Amino acid sequence: MFRLAPFIALITLLPLPLSANQEGVDQAMIAAEKYLNDLLADTDRPSRVAIRHPDRRLTLNTCAEQPLASANLPLTRMGKVNVKVSCDGPEQWSIYLPTEIAQRVNLWIASGNIARNSVITRADIKKDPRWLERLPTGALMDPDKIIGMQARQPLQLGKVIKQRQLRRPLLVLKGQRHSAAVQLPGFMITAEVIALEDGADGDTIKVRNAKTEKLLWAKVGDNGHLHIN
């Protein structure tokens, strides 16, 4: 159990007799930790729970039975949560314990500086395990979603690689001339076109017929070939 700096807890309780002590607080901490650890036991990544200990001046009577813990569901696997712990015995107290849940996640960072438009290889990235309460926006944890992608911008050594920084490799560049296959009823012909947009595998881009100057839409194939329906 991790204990952080003291704070003043938000509590709801009945007037306490003079015999009140710290035992109830300890029971509440134990109940909250067990509750969260049980809920997090089925996660596929290691988790850890940090429950803030109430102000040392706070006292709660010993609960005759094990206190009950609960939290607003669905419980997130990372971040902040308030756990309510209640004693339903003669003492009848309840307390809210602010808690932070962290998970051990594998982020991927650049193992060196990566130039813009470079296609990323396995050697360009390395695993960076971290305990986090929140994932960086757009951070990728699957290396297969990084390898083979193209850098939209320069990526710096040691920086976390994010989805918005990547794109599928461009196979067609704006202004290039290409031979496009044109499907007609019963047969196929080819026509020379000029790309008016960049395109990756699977993209549909605007092109212009180099001879007639007619504007057309072409789909980019995995080998950079263009197909016009």
Secondary structure, 3 states (H helix, E strand, C coil): CECCCCECCCEEECCCCCCCECHHHHHHHHHHHHHHHHHHCCCCCCEEEEECCECCCCCECCCCCCCEEEECCCCCCCEEEEEEEEECCCCCEEEEEEEEEEEEEEEEEECCCECCCCECCHHHEEEEEEEECCCCCCECCCHHHCCCCEECCCECCCCECEHHHEECCEEECCCCEEEEEEEECCEEEEEEEEECCCEECCCEEEEEECCCCCEEEEEECCCCCEEEC
